Amino acid sequence: MAGTSSKKRKNAGPKKKASRGNPQKVREPRDPARVAPATARDWIAAARLRTLPLAITPVLIGTGAAILAADLFHWVIALFCLIVSVSLQIGVNYANDYSDGIRGTDDHRVGPARLTASRRAKPRTVLLVALAFFALAALAGLAITIRTQQWWLIAVGAVCLLAAWFYTGGKRPYGYYGLGELFVFVFFGLVATLGTTWVQAFILPQEAWFGGVGAGLLACAVLLANNLRDIDQDRAARKRTLTVLIGRTATRWLFTVFVLAAFGIAVFLALFYPIAWLTLLALLAGLPAILIVWTYRDPKELVVALGLTSLTSVAYGAFLMWAFIG
């Protein structure tokens, strides 16, 4: 009996939990004091350069449609439209880094580590950088307003800034309720394209509308690829993106439809502007992206699909602009 009691005492200690994951992988310490501060390269990566072509595409299409309608190229206004669009895109990316980081949504993400979630930058600093880019977009937009005397554009700009912030910011961010694609289509498709055309030509021809829809569809496709990559992490964080709501298979179909529908618009425009047939060359990047979305095994492969779709978008915009002015 004594021997049995002694043996029980030896085994009474707490059991150690088996470690999960790769035992050879060194785990990063969670102590903020031991995390290396963000480098310039980290800050540039946080701007998410792969998404910037989406800000260029509507300006290219909108400028081409404006030249077609007015037979004039207002390059200074076009340049300021580009500053507005790119600054908003970068501002959204930093604001997303900040908002998702403080909520914990990015704690277990698959893609590149974010500044806030990795604790390599203070949340306040990331927020200030986001606000700085929003301010740059606002100043460029104000300059366009003064130059064109279209004062109602101030209200449009304010709505754009609010949409940029509340994508993942605020108490009820619309990006957490499956509305991200809708807002991306409206603001990085229609508003950006039509706005660029209007401030240069003061008219909205059909070409701007068709081009804006195409740009919006490709921008939505990029967001779908991003959310498909993060679907498991978003579910765990209760971030109900459209992909979380409809599932992987439906997202794959929707991605395919968005990309091919954009090129369907290009084919229609090519009936009137033959150079637009060259837009189909952008499928050299678009089709591999579709293939990756359907066949990927590692979610990290979708980072490549995202980048290819962004390149597809800017090539699409460049060819349509050429078609309109050529």
N, C-alpha and C positions, 0 to 999 in steps of 0.2 A: 504493500500500500504506500509506504513512504517513497519507494522508488518511483511509483506511478505519479504521486503528487509532485515530486521534484521534476519529473519529465514534463508534466503539464505546465509548471511554472516557467520552464525554459521556452515553451512554445506559446506562451501567453502574450508575447509582445505583438505590436501592430504589424500586419503584413504589408510588405512593400508592393505598390502597384507596378505592374509591368509597364515600362515606358513604351509609348506608341511612336510610330513613324520609323524612320531610318536610324538605327542605333549608332551608326557611324557619323551621322550629321550633327555637327555642333550646334546646339540651340543658342540663339541670341538672347542675352540677358534682357529682361523687361525693365530693369532699373534705368530710368531716363538719364541718370547721371553717367551711365556707362555706354550710352549710345553716341556714336560719333556724329557731330553736327553735319548738316547737309552741305554738300559742296556745290559749286556753280553748276556742275554737270547734273546734280540731283534736281536743282531748281529748273534747269532747262528741260529735263525729262518730265518734270511735273507739269510743264506747259502742254504735254501730250502732243508733240509735233505731228504725230500720225493723223491727228484730227484737223490740223490747220488747212489742208486742201479743201475741206468742207466749207470753210469761210471764204475761200478764193473763188470757188465755182460759181456762186450766184452773182458775184461782182463781174466775172467774165461774161456770163450770159446776159446779165442786165445791161452791161455796157455795149455789148454787141447789138442788142435789141434797140438801144437808144441811138446808136450810130445809124442803124437801119432806118429808124423812124425820122430822125432829125437831120441826117446826113452831116453831122458834126461830131467831133470827138473832144469832149470836155475832160482832158486828161487830169487836170487838177482835182476836179470833183470826183472823178473815178478813183483817183488815188486816195482821197479822203474817205470814200465809201469803203475802200479796201482796209484802211486803218480802222474804221468803225467795226467792220465785220471780224477782222482778225483779233482786234482787242477784246471784243465781246467773247469770242471763242476761247481765248486764253483766260480771260476773267472767269468764264463759266468753269473752266477746267480747275483753276485754283480754288474757286468757291466750292466746287464739288469735293476737292481734296479736303478742304477745311470741314465742310458740313458732314460728309461721310466719316471723316476721321474722328470728330468729337462724338459721333453717335456710336462708333465702334463697328460700323458697317464694313470698313476696309481692313479689319484686324486679321482676317484670314483669306484675303483676296488672292487670286491666281496670278494676275498680271504683275507688272512692276510695282514695287512698294511705293506707297504714297508718303508724302512728307509728314503729314499730321499723324497718320496711323503708325508710322515707324518711329515717331517721336524724334526724328532728326531735325525737325524745325518746330518752333513754338506755334501753336494754333493761331495766336494773335498775329504773328508775323505772316503766316500764310493768308490770313484774312485780309491784312493790309495790302498785300501784293495783289490779291483779287480785286480789292476796291480801287487800287491804283490803275489797273487795266480798265475797269469799268469807267473810271474818271477820264481816262484817255479816250475811250470810245465816245463818252458824252461830249468832250471838248471838240473832237473831230466832227461829231454830229451837229454841234452848235455852229461850227464854222460853215458846214454845208447849208444849214438853215439860214444863216445870215447872208451867205452868197446867193442863195436862190430866193430868199424872202418868203419861203414856205413855212410860216411860223407854226402851223399845225404839226409839223414834223417833230416839234418838241414833245408833244403828247405821245407820238409814236415811239420816240426814243425812250421816254419814261416807261412805257409798257414793255419795251424790249429789255430794259434793265431789270424791271421787276420779274419778268419771265426768266431771265438769266439767274437771278438770285434764288427764286423759289423753286427752281428745278430740284435742288436737294436741300435748300435752306428753309428756315422758318419751322413752325410747329407742324405744318401739314404740307410738306413738299410734294408737288404733283408727280415728281419722278418716282415716288414711292407708291403711287396709286395707278400705275399702268398708263399714264398720260404723257410720258416722255416723248414717244414717237410723234404724237399729235402736235405737240408744241415745237418739236424740231422741224417737222414738215412745214408748219406755218411760218416760223421765224427764220430758219436757215434755208428755207425753200422760197416760199411766196414773198414774204416781207422783204428779205434781203435782195431778191432778184427784182421785184417790182419797184422797190424803193430806189435801187440803183438806176433803173431805167427812168423813173419819174424825175429825179433831180437833175438828170442830164437832158431829157427831151420833153418833159411835162406832158407826156402821153404814155398810155400803156397799151402797146400793140399786142396782138395775139401771140406773137413770138415770145414776148416776155412772160406771158402766162404759161405757155407750154414749157418753156425753159425752166421756169420757177418750179413747176410740178416735177419735172425731171430731177432738178437739183435736190428738191425736198425728199423725193423717194430714195435717192442714193444716200442722203444724210441719215434717213431712217434706217437704211440697211446697215450702215456703220454702227449705229446704236444697237441694233439687234444683235450684231456679231459680238459687241462688247458685253451685252447683257446675257447672251448665251454662254459666254465664257464664265461669267460670274453667277450663273443661275443657282448653284448650290449654296454659295456664300450669301447671296441675296435672300434666299429662302430662310436660312438660319437667322439672318438679321431682320427678318420680317420686312424686307424691302420688296414690295409687290410690283416689280416691273411687269411690262406686258409679257415678257418671256416667262416669268414666274407664273403668271396667270394662265397662259395658254400652253405652256410646256415646250419641250425641245422640238418635237416633230413639227408642230404647227409653226414654230419660230423658223425652222428651216424652210418650210414652204413660203412663209411670208417674206423672208429674206430673198429667196429666189424670185418671187413675184415682183418685189420692189425693184430689184436690179434689172430684170428683163422688161418690166413695164417702162422704165426710164428709157431704155433703148427702143422700145416700141414707139415712144414719142419722137425719138430722133429719126426713126425710119419714116414716120409721117411727115416730119419737117423736111426730110430729104427729097420728098416729092416736089417741093417748091424751091428748096435750096440744095442743089446737088452735092455741094461740098459736105453737107451734113452726113452723107454716107460714110465719110471717114471716121465719124464718131464710133462706128462699129469696131474700129481698131482698139478702142478702149476696152473691149471685151477680152482682149489678150490678158488683162489683169482681172476683169470681172468674172470670167468663167472659172479660173483657178480658185477665186474666192468662194464661189458657189460650191465647187468640188470639195474644198476644205470644210465648209460648213456641214456638208452631208457626210463626210467620211472621217472627221477628226476623231482621234482617240484620247489625246491629251488636250485639255482645255487651252493650254498655252499655244497650241496651233492656231487658235482663233485670233491671236494677236497678229499673225501673218495675214489672215483673212481680212481683218480690220484694216490693216495697212494697204492691202491690195484694193479694197473697196474705196478707200480714200483717194488712191491714185487713179482709180477708174473715174471717180467723180471729177477731179480736176482736168483730166484728159477730155472727158465728156464736155465740160464747160468750155475748154479751149477750142475744141473742134466746132462747137455750136457758135461760138463767137466768130470764128473764121467764116463759117457758113453765112452768118448774117451780114458780115462786112465785106465778104469776098465777091 
